Amino acid sequence: MTAPTPFSRRSTRQIHVGSVAVGGGAPITVQSMTTTKTADVEGTLQQIYALAAAGCDIVRCTCNEPEAAEGLAQIVPRSPIPVIADIHHQYKMALAALDAGVHGLRLNPGNIRRPEHIKAVASECRARNVPIRIGVNGGSLDPALYDKYGGITADAMVESALQEIAYFDEVGFDLVKISVKASNVPLMVEAYRKLSLVTDYPLHLGVTEAGPPPAGLVKATAGIAALLLEGIGDTIRYSLTADPVEEARAGRQLLEALGLRERKNVDLIACPSCGRAEVDVIDVAKRAQDAFADRQLPLQIAVMGCVVNGPGEAREADLGIAAGNKRGHLFVKGINVAVVPESEMVDALVEWAEFINEHGTDAAIARADVAKAEREARLDRTKLLDDKGADANHAQERIVEIRKRVASDS
């Protein structure tokens, strides 16, 4: 189930991109864009299927030449998710993409500026009931607005979007969602906040040109999450210099972490390690992450470095494992259920996770010899404390020194 959120979402109109609802209280969707040549039908479809498996709800493909439009005509009916055509400069490519049967268009107001061209596309979309995303980008702002505002500003980007809406209004077209992306995170956040005050169209969030991970992930998350926590945003895209599958995974993980989408895969939590850790927690967590990467198991799983505090600190996890005395102690909802050799920790996690996913945590606990597992865990906790002490990081010694320092300074 989707976790309850501590914030209310902004009320917006609802549109449909193919069968996927956007806005109007619909679940926030994840988008990405293919990096293949759209004319490469099989290669593009292969990437789309990979994106869909990673949690992508809507995909965008470039339509920059006639061959791309012809490719879309073959891709759209075979795609597992709705397809949006990305249009730059050539409005006739938008019309060709509509002929190909796409489920939506993305137009950049900074690149298609002639009113008659904009209105021609909007009229055709109205006739076909196909939505348009007004994709304002700080890096391709209309030169007139750049001059008016003295550079790329939030007000300039908002005005660009409103100008496009005005053209759409002239032809009675209102199947619209809007983005005002910038590579500068504070600017992006300001632009969306201002836009949300002057329109009720659904908003597509993103930090454009965020760059490669991990820095790109940090930048994109900083902007997108800040707005989502304010209730702003109906669909999102991570714009990373990476395999687009990484974008889809990141978007999905963010929405799950915020409680905005139902969990599809493992939420792996792990302790940061300390002097008491009996294993290389980073290595075990990484191997567990790899083992669960492609398994659709909507569980929270914990990897803890020791049996002293591990089960208690992660008692809310569906399943966890903690190291002690060269063994792994498995626990379900904080209850010790099994002990396995250290070398089998990750395999045991996978086996128990699959059982819990199919039968539930109560059944997992019921099948275990809990008394034996707890007895073994108690013995290992005792040994660990005897070997390393309750204060493995020697915090108490440091506190004594701190108090001496403060007393001498006063």
ZAFI-284313 format. One record per residue (C-alpha): residue number from 1; residue in one letter; x, y, z. Coordinates in pm, whole numbers. Last residue first. Example, Ala and Ser with C-alpha at 12.3 -4.5 7.8 and 13.67 -1.06 7.14 Angstrom:
# residues 2
+-----+-----+--------+--------+--------+
!   n ! res !      X !      Y !      Z !
+-----+-----+--------+--------+--------+
!   2 !   s !   1367 !   -106 !    714 !
!   1 !   a !   1230 !   -450 !    780 !
+-----+-----+--------+--------+--------+
END
This chain:
# residues 410
+-----+-----+--------+--------+--------+
!   n ! res !      X !      Y !      Z !
+-----+-----+--------+--------+--------+
! 410 !   s !   3568 !   2786 !   3199 !
! 409 !   d !   3823 !   2643 !   2956 !
! 408 !   s !   3936 !   2379 !   3205 !
! 407 !   a !   3579 !   2254 !   3265 !
! 406 !   v !   3505 !   2235 !   2892 !
! 405 !   r !   3820 !   2035 !   2823 !
! 404 !   k !   3761 !   1797 !   3115 !
! 403 !   r !   3405 !   1740 !   2999 !
! 402 !   i !   3524 !   1665 !   2648 !
! 401 !   e !   3782 !   1419 !   2781 !
! 400 !   v !   3518 !   1233 !   2981 !
! 399 !   i !   3289 !   1229 !   2675 !
! 398 !   r !   3568 !   1081 !   2466 !
! 397 !   e !   3614 !    796 !   2709 !
! 396 !   q !   3240 !    734 !   2702 !
! 395 !   a !   3239 !    721 !   2323 !
! 394 !   h !   3487 !    439 !   2308 !
! 393 !   n !   3365 !    325 !   1966 !
! 392 !   a !   3290 !    -26 !   2089 !
! 391 !   d !   3102 !     98 !   2393 !
! 390 !   a !   2921 !   -216 !   2503 !
! 389 !   g !   3249 !   -397 !   2497 !
! 388 !   k !   3440 !   -541 !   2207 !
! 387 !   d !   3494 !   -905 !   2294 !
! 386 !   d !   3248 !   -939 !   2582 !
! 385 !   l !   2987 !   -737 !   2394 !
! 384 !   l !   3032 !   -958 !   2090 !
! 383 !   k !   3013 !  -1274 !   2295 !
! 382 !   t !   2691 !  -1164 !   2463 !
! 381 !   r !   2533 !  -1066 !   2134 !
! 380 !   d !   2637 !  -1400 !   1983 !
! 379 !   l !   2481 !  -1595 !   2270 !
! 378 !   r !   2163 !  -1391 !   2255 !
! 377 !   a !   2136 !  -1444 !   1878 !
! 376 !   e !   2169 !  -1819 !   1922 !
! 375 !   r !   1895 !  -1822 !   2186 !
! 374 !   e !   1675 !  -1601 !   1969 !
! 373 !   a !   1713 !  -1839 !   1674 !
! 372 !   k !   1639 !  -2143 !   1891 !
! 371 !   a !   1326 !  -1990 !   2040 !
! 370 !   v !   1208 !  -1866 !   1702 !
! 369 !   d !   1224 !  -2205 !   1532 !
! 368 !   a !   1079 !  -2056 !   1215 !
! 367 !   r !    774 !  -2155 !   1010 !
! 366 !   a !    540 !  -1933 !   1213 !
! 365 !   i !    763 !  -1628 !   1171 !
! 364 !   a !    750 !  -1660 !    793 !
! 363 !   a !    376 !  -1722 !    799 !
! 362 !   d !    323 !  -1405 !   1000 !
! 361 !   t !    550 !  -1210 !    763 !
! 360 !   g !    344 !  -1287 !    452 !
! 359 !   h !    302 !  -1590 !    223 !
! 358 !   e !    421 !  -1490 !   -124 !
! 357 !   n !    629 !  -1181 !    -49 !
! 356 !   i !    742 !  -1336 !    277 !
! 355 !   f !    871 !  -1649 !     98 !
! 354 !   e !   1050 !  -1440 !   -166 !
! 353 !   a !   1210 !  -1230 !    105 !
! 352 !   w !   1317 !  -1542 !    297 !
! 351 !   e !   1501 !  -1683 !     -4 !
! 350 !   v !   1658 !  -1349 !   -101 !
! 349 !   l !   1778 !  -1278 !    251 !
! 348 !   a !   1919 !  -1628 !    281 !
! 347 !   d !   2119 !  -1581 !    -39 !
! 346 !   v !   2255 !  -1253 !     98 !
! 345 !   m !   2367 !  -1403 !    429 !
! 344 !   e !   2509 !  -1729 !    294 !
! 343 !   s !   2881 !  -1653 !    344 !
! 342 !   e !   2813 !  -1543 !    703 !
! 341 !   p !   2672 !  -1884 !    787 !
! 340 !   v !   2300 !  -1881 !    866 !
! 339 !   v !   2091 !  -1824 !   1181 !
! 338 !   a !   1713 !  -1813 !   1169 !
! 337 !   v !   1395 !  -1646 !   1296 !
! 336 !   n !   1490 !  -1360 !   1525 !
! 335 !   i !   1191 !  -1131 !   1571 !
! 334 !   g !   1236 !   -762 !   1477 !
! 333 !   k !    962 !   -769 !   1210 !
! 332 !   v !   1133 !  -1074 !   1062 !
! 331 !   f !   1490 !  -1141 !   1175 !
! 330 !   l !   1780 !  -1325 !   1019 !
! 329 !   h !   2101 !  -1363 !   1216 !
! 328 !   g !   2406 !  -1395 !    994 !
! 327 !   r !   2707 !  -1577 !   1132 !
! 326 !   k !   3074 !  -1504 !   1177 !
! 325 !   n !   3022 !  -1427 !   1547 !
! 324 !   g !   2751 !  -1173 !   1473 !
! 323 !   a !   2607 !  -1015 !   1162 !
! 322 !   a !   2254 !   -881 !   1131 !
! 321 !   i !   1988 !   -969 !    876 !
! 320 !   g !   1656 !   -811 !    801 !
! 319 !   l !   1300 !   -873 !    692 !
! 318 !   d !    974 !   -681 !    693 !
! 317 !   a !   1153 !   -387 !    851 !
! 316 !   e !    986 !   -228 !   1154 !
! 315 !   r !   1234 !   -389 !   1395 !
! 314 !   a !   1529 !   -227 !   1219 !
! 313 !   e !   1689 !    -65 !   1524 !
! 312 !   g !   1588 !   -358 !   1743 !
! 311 !   p !   1716 !   -629 !   1511 !
! 310 !   g !   2047 !   -450 !   1460 !
! 309 !   n !   2130 !   -330 !   1812 !
! 308 !   v !   2362 !   -599 !   1942 !
! 307 !   v !   2341 !   -835 !   1644 !
! 306 !   c !   2591 !   -642 !   1436 !
! 305 !   g !   2638 !   -475 !   1100 !
! 304 !   m !   2276 !   -445 !    993 !
! 303 !   v !   2123 !   -508 !    651 !
! 302 !   a !   1751 !   -425 !    652 !
! 301 !   i !   1478 !   -518 !    405 !
! 300 !   q !   1159 !   -324 !    339 !
! 299 !   l !    940 !   -521 !    104 !
! 298 !   p !    771 !   -467 !   -234 !
! 297 !   l !    944 !   -762 !   -405 !
! 296 !   q !    962 !   -723 !   -784 !
! 295 !   r !   1304 !   -878 !   -827 !
! 294 !   d !   1535 !   -705 !  -1076 !
! 293 !   a !   1765 !   -524 !   -834 !
! 292 !   f !   1719 !   -762 !   -540 !
! 291 !   a !   2052 !   -944 !   -572 !
! 290 !   d !   2236 !   -623 !   -666 !
! 289 !   q !   2108 !   -445 !   -357 !
! 288 !   a !   2198 !   -744 !   -143 !
! 287 !   r !   2551 !   -744 !   -283 !
! 286 !   k !   2581 !   -371 !   -214 !
! 285 !   a !   2445 !   -410 !    140 !
! 284 !   v !   2691 !   -692 !    210 !
! 283 !   d !   2984 !   -488 !     76 !
! 282 !   i !   2892 !   -173 !    267 !
! 281 !   v !   2832 !   -373 !    585 !
! 280 !   d !   3181 !   -522 !    580 !
! 279 !   v !   3111 !   -770 !    857 !
! 278 !   e !   3118 !   -792 !   1238 !
! 277 !   a !   3033 !   -429 !   1298 !
! 276 !   r !   3110 !   -314 !   1653 !
! 275 !   g !   3342 !    -33 !   1545 !
! 274 !   c !   3061 !    123 !   1347 !
! 273 !   s !   2852 !     66 !   1037 !
! 272 !   p !   2628 !    313 !    850 !
! 271 !   c !   2332 !     80 !    913 !
! 270 !   a !   2139 !    -49 !    613 !
! 269 !   i !   1798 !      4 !    458 !
! 268 !   l !   1690 !   -160 !    134 !
! 267 !   d !   1343 !    -69 !     10 !
! 266 !   v !   1278 !   -366 !   -218 !
! 265 !   n !   1060 !   -330 !   -523 !
! 264 !   k !    721 !   -213 !   -638 !
! 263 !   r !    619 !     20 !   -355 !
! 262 !   e !    293 !    204 !   -411 !
! 261 !   r !    350 !    560 !   -520 !
! 260 !   l !    350 !    892 !   -336 !
! 259 !   g !    489 !    763 !     -6 !
! 258 !   l !    787 !    995 !    -29 !
! 257 !   a !   1030 !    703 !    -57 !
! 256 !   e !    808 !    540 !   -318 !
! 255 !   l !    803 !    856 !   -528 !
! 254 !   l !   1181 !    887 !   -504 !
! 253 !   q !   1238 !    521 !   -587 !
! 252 !   r !   1023 !    548 !   -899 !
! 251 !   g !   1203 !    853 !  -1022 !
! 250 !   a !   1543 !    700 !   -955 !
! 249 !   r !   1452 !    378 !  -1131 !
! 248 !   a !   1320 !    563 !  -1434 !
! 247 !   e !   1626 !    783 !  -1461 !
! 246 !   e !   1862 !    487 !  -1421 !
! 245 !   v !   1677 !    315 !  -1707 !
! 244 !   p !   1765 !    626 !  -1910 !
! 243 !   d !   2129 !    510 !  -1917 !
! 242 !   a !   2325 !    808 !  -1794 !
! 241 !   t !   2365 !   1183 !  -1826 !
! 240 !   l !   2059 !   1232 !  -1612 !
! 239 !   s !   1734 !   1422 !  -1663 !
! 238 !   y !   1523 !   1273 !  -1382 !
! 237 !   r !   1162 !   1307 !  -1496 !
! 236 !   i !    845 !   1381 !  -1303 !
! 235 !   t !    465 !   1386 !  -1325 !
! 234 !   d !    197 !   1563 !  -1122 !
! 233 !   g !    396 !   1825 !   -931 !
! 232 !   i !    349 !   2067 !   -643 !
! 231 !   g !    229 !   1931 !   -306 !
! 230 !   e !    498 !   2117 !   -112 !
! 229 !   l !    684 !   1791 !    -53 !
! 228 !   l !    667 !   1734 !   -429 !
! 227 !   l !    838 !   2068 !   -484 !
! 226 !   a !   1138 !   1998 !   -263 !
! 225 !   a !   1155 !   1641 !   -394 !
! 224 !   i !   1192 !   1753 !   -755 !
! 223 !   g !   1458 !   2015 !   -696 !
! 222 !   a !   1686 !   1834 !   -452 !
! 221 !   t !   1626 !   1500 !   -622 !
! 220 !   a !   1746 !   1634 !   -955 !
! 219 !   k !   2057 !   1789 !   -805 !
! 218 !   v !   2147 !   1483 !   -598 !
! 217 !   l !   2090 !   1241 !   -885 !
! 216 !   g !   2303 !   1457 !  -1113 !
! 215 !   a !   2586 !   1460 !   -859 !
! 214 !   p !   2585 !   1080 !   -836 !
! 213 !   p !   2524 !   1040 !  -1121 !
! 212 !   p !   2581 !   1224 !  -1449 !
! 211 !   g !   2442 !   1570 !  -1527 !
! 210 !   a !   2129 !   1755 !  -1416 !
! 209 !   e !   2074 !   1879 !  -1771 !
! 208 !   t !   1719 !   1984 !  -1686 !
! 207 !   v !   1595 !   1967 !  -1330 !
! 206 !   g !   1250 !   1814 !  -1365 !
! 205 !   l !    886 !   1842 !  -1279 !
! 204 !   h !    582 !   1808 !  -1509 !
! 203 !   l !    296 !   2026 !  -1388 !
! 202 !   p !    -79 !   1967 !  -1426 !
! 201 !   y !   -273 !   2278 !  -1536 !
! 200 !   d !   -417 !   2483 !  -1250 !
! 199 !   t !   -245 !   2806 !  -1343 !
! 198 !   v !   -119 !   3124 !  -1176 !
! 197 !   l !      8 !   3011 !   -836 !
! 196 !   s !    163 !   2685 !   -958 !
! 195 !   l !    373 !   2885 !  -1205 !
! 194 !   k !    534 !   3085 !   -927 !
! 193 !   r !    629 !   2774 !   -732 !
! 192 !   y !    749 !   2604 !  -1049 !
! 191 !   a !    977 !   2896 !  -1136 !
! 190 !   e !   1117 !   2925 !   -784 !
! 189 !   v !   1205 !   2555 !   -772 !
! 188 !   m !   1382 !   2570 !  -1109 !
! 187 !   l !   1576 !   2881 !  -1011 !
! 186 !   p !   1686 !   2720 !   -682 !
! 185 !   v !   1797 !   2406 !   -875 !
! 184 !   n !   1993 !   2567 !  -1157 !
! 183 !   s !   1969 !   2334 !  -1457 !
! 182 !   a !   1631 !   2485 !  -1543 !
! 181 !   k !   1292 !   2337 !  -1619 !
! 180 !   v !    959 !   2514 !  -1650 !
! 179 !   s !    723 !   2225 !  -1729 !
! 178 !   i !    358 !   2239 !  -1830 !
! 177 !   k !     65 !   2004 !  -1891 !
! 176 !   v !   -207 !   2078 !  -2142 !
! 175 !   l !   -523 !   1937 !  -2290 !
! 174 !   d !   -673 !   2287 !  -2312 !
! 173 !   f !   -722 !   2368 !  -2681 !
! 172 !   g !   -990 !   2616 !  -2782 !
! 171 !   v !   -804 !   2765 !  -3079 !
! 170 !   e !   -728 !   3102 !  -2920 !
! 169 !   d !   -676 !   2931 !  -2584 !
! 168 !   f !   -378 !   2741 !  -2727 !
! 167 !   y !   -210 !   3068 !  -2822 !
! 166 !   a !   -272 !   3201 !  -2471 !
! 165 !   i !   -129 !   2881 !  -2323 !
! 164 !   e !    193 !   2943 !  -2516 !
! 163 !   q !    219 !   3294 !  -2375 !
! 162 !   l !    156 !   3158 !  -2026 !
! 161 !   a !    447 !   2915 !  -2058 !
! 160 !   s !    687 !   3187 !  -2171 !
! 159 !   e !    563 !   3414 !  -1893 !
! 158 !   v !    651 !   3148 !  -1637 !
! 157 !   m !    999 !   3110 !  -1781 !
! 156 !   a !   1061 !   3485 !  -1775 !
! 155 !   d !    930 !   3518 !  -1420 !
! 154 !   a !   1163 !   3241 !  -1299 !
! 153 !   t !   1458 !   3420 !  -1452 !
! 152 !   i !   1695 !   3355 !  -1741 !
! 151 !   g !   1844 !   3688 !  -1839 !
! 150 !   g !   1764 !   4058 !  -1836 !
! 149 !   y !   1391 !   4010 !  -1799 !
! 148 !   k !   1288 !   4164 !  -2130 !
! 147 !   d !   1602 !   4053 !  -2313 !
! 146 !   y !   1556 !   3688 !  -2219 !
! 145 !   l !   1186 !   3721 !  -2297 !
! 144 !   a !   1263 !   3841 !  -2650 !
! 143 !   p !   1532 !   3573 !  -2689 !
! 142 !   d !   1272 !   3298 !  -2623 !
! 141 !   l !   1431 !   3073 !  -2361 !
! 140 !   s !   1637 !   2779 !  -2479 !
! 139 !   g !   1859 !   2707 !  -2176 !
! 138 !   g !   1589 !   2792 !  -1923 !
! 137 !   n !   1363 !   2530 !  -2077 !
! 136 !   v !    987 !   2567 !  -2117 !
! 135 !   g !    825 !   2241 !  -2217 !
! 134 !   i !    458 !   2305 !  -2288 !
! 133 !   r !    339 !   1948 !  -2273 !
! 132 !   i !     70 !   1878 !  -2529 !
! 131 !   p !   -229 !   1647 !  -2501 !
! 130 !   v !   -393 !   1445 !  -2783 !
! 129 !   n !   -771 !   1458 !  -2831 !
! 128 !   r !   -728 !   1414 !  -3209 !
! 127 !   a !   -912 !   1731 !  -3312 !
! 126 !   r !   -762 !   1921 !  -3021 !
! 125 !   c !   -416 !   1798 !  -3117 !
! 124 !   e !   -466 !   1924 !  -3473 !
! 123 !   s !   -574 !   2263 !  -3343 !
! 122 !   a !   -276 !   2279 !  -3107 !
! 121 !   v !    -35 !   2204 !  -3393 !
! 120 !   a !   -182 !   2475 !  -3614 !
! 119 !   k !   -190 !   2717 !  -3320 !
! 118 !   i !    181 !   2679 !  -3259 !
! 117 !   h !    260 !   2719 !  -3628 !
! 116 !   e !     44 !   3030 !  -3663 !
! 115 !   p !    198 !   3182 !  -3351 !
! 114 !   r !    556 !   3155 !  -3483 !
! 113 !   r !    780 !   3074 !  -3187 !
! 112 !   i !    877 !   2707 !  -3212 !
! 111 !   n !   1217 !   2684 !  -3039 !
! 110 !   g !   1168 !   2880 !  -2718 !
! 109 !   p !    813 !   2753 !  -2683 !
! 108 !   n !    947 !   2395 !  -2657 !
! 107 !   l !    675 !   2151 !  -2759 !
! 106 !   r !    625 !   1804 !  -2610 !
! 105 !   l !    359 !   1601 !  -2782 !
! 104 !   g !    124 !   1326 !  -2666 !
! 103 !   h !    -16 !    979 !  -2730 !
! 102 !   v !    163 !    930 !  -3062 !
! 101 !   g !    -36 !    797 !  -3359 !
! 100 !   a !    213 !    835 !  -3645 !
!  99 !   d !     -7 !   1109 !  -3796 !
!  98 !   l !     39 !   1296 !  -3469 !
!  97 !   a !    414 !   1255 !  -3510 !
!  96 !   a !    389 !   1403 !  -3861 !
!  95 !   l !    203 !   1706 !  -3723 !
!  94 !   a !    471 !   1757 !  -3462 !
!  93 !   m !    740 !   1712 !  -3728 !
!  92 !   k !    566 !   1988 !  -3924 !
!  91 !   y !    633 !   2219 !  -3628 !
!  90 !   q !   1005 !   2199 !  -3694 !
!  89 !   h !   1206 !   2379 !  -3423 !
!  88 !   h !   1211 !   2102 !  -3159 !
!  87 !   i !    953 !   1829 !  -3103 !
!  86 !   d !    967 !   1540 !  -2856 !
!  85 !   a !    700 !   1283 !  -2936 !
!  84 !   i !    525 !   1126 !  -2639 !
!  83 !   v !    467 !    750 !  -2620 !
!  82 !   p !    229 !    574 !  -2382 !
!  81 !   i !    356 !    252 !  -2221 !
!  80 !   p !    394 !   -110 !  -2341 !
!  79 !   s !    502 !     13 !  -2688 !
!  78 !   r !    402 !   -201 !  -2983 !
!  77 !   p !    134 !     27 !  -3132 !
!  76 !   v !    355 !    335 !  -3081 !
!  75 !   i !    679 !    193 !  -3222 !
!  74 !   q !    575 !    133 !  -3584 !
!  73 !   a !    428 !    478 !  -3651 !
!  72 !   l !    705 !    618 !  -3432 !
!  71 !   g !    965 !    489 !  -3678 !
!  70 !   e !    796 !    678 !  -3961 !
!  69 !   a !    809 !    992 !  -3751 !
!  68 !   a !   1179 !    930 !  -3685 !
!  67 !   e !   1246 !    880 !  -4056 !
!  66 !   p !   1077 !   1214 !  -4126 !
!  65 !   e !   1322 !   1396 !  -3898 !
!  64 !   n !   1341 !   1535 !  -3545 !
!  63 !   c !   1088 !   1322 !  -3363 !
!  62 !   t !   1262 !   1239 !  -3037 !
!  61 !   c !   1104 !    978 !  -2815 !
!  60 !   r !    936 !   1036 !  -2479 !
!  59 !   v !    822 !    758 !  -2247 !
!  58 !   i !    535 !    743 !  -1998 !
!  57 !   d !    496 !    519 !  -1690 !
!  56 !   c !    860 !    427 !  -1622 !
!  55 !   g !    901 !    179 !  -1337 !
!  54 !   a !   1219 !    -11 !  -1427 !
!  53 !   a !   1028 !   -269 !  -1633 !
!  52 !   a !    878 !     15 !  -1839 !
!  51 !   l !   1224 !    155 !  -1905 !
!  50 !   a !   1355 !   -181 !  -2022 !
!  49 !   y !   1054 !   -217 !  -2253 !
!  48 !   i !   1120 !    130 !  -2392 !
!  47 !   q !   1486 !     47 !  -2452 !
!  46 !   q !   1398 !   -265 !  -2653 !
!  45 !   l !   1138 !    -64 !  -2842 !
!  44 !   t !   1401 !    192 !  -2941 !
!  43 !   g !   1643 !    -73 !  -3062 !
!  42 !   e !   1370 !   -247 !  -3262 !
!  41 !   v !   1246 !     73 !  -3426 !
!  40 !   d !   1579 !    231 !  -3510 !
!  39 !   a !   1417 !    536 !  -3675 !
!  38 !   t !   1379 !    673 !  -3324 !
!  37 !   k !   1757 !    690 !  -3292 !
!  36 !   t !   1822 !    561 !  -2944 !
!  35 !   t !   1844 !    772 !  -2629 !
!  34 !   t !   1488 !    711 !  -2513 !
!  33 !   m !   1330 !    957 !  -2276 !
!  32 !   s !   1202 !    918 !  -1922 !
!  31 !   q !    879 !    967 !  -1730 !
!  30 !   v !    751 !    871 !  -1388 !
!  29 !   t !    391 !    939 !  -1292 !
!  28 !   i !    234 !   1095 !   -986 !
!  27 !   p !    -79 !    898 !   -897 !
!  26 !   a !   -396 !   1071 !  -1019 !
!  25 !   g !   -531 !   1354 !   -802 !
!  24 !   g !   -641 !   1573 !  -1093 !
!  23 !   g !   -306 !   1548 !  -1263 !
!  22 !   v !   -189 !   1293 !  -1518 !
!  21 !   a !   -397 !    989 !  -1612 !
!  20 !   v !   -227 !    715 !  -1814 !
!  19 !   s !   -433 !    539 !  -2084 !
!  18 !   g !   -287 !    745 !  -2368 !
!  17 !   v !   -157 !   1054 !  -2202 !
!  16 !   h !   -472 !   1155 !  -2016 !
!  15 !   i !   -544 !   1497 !  -1872 !
!  14 !   q !   -657 !   1604 !  -1527 !
!  13 !   r !   -693 !   1956 !  -1397 !
!  12 !   t !   -499 !   2041 !  -1085 !
!  11 !   s !   -539 !   2055 !   -708 !
!  10 !   r !   -205 !   2090 !   -532 !
!   9 !   r !   -119 !   1784 !   -327 !
!   8 !   s !   -163 !   1768 !     48 !
!   7 !   f !    127 !   1699 !    282 !
!   6 !   p !    210 !   1446 !    554 !
!   5 !   t !    185 !   1153 !    313 !
!   4 !   p !     21 !    820 !    394 !
!   3 !   a !    217 !    517 !    271 !
!   2 !   t !    104 !    360 !    -55 !
!   1 !   m !      0 !      0 !      0 !
+-----+-----+--------+--------+--------+
END
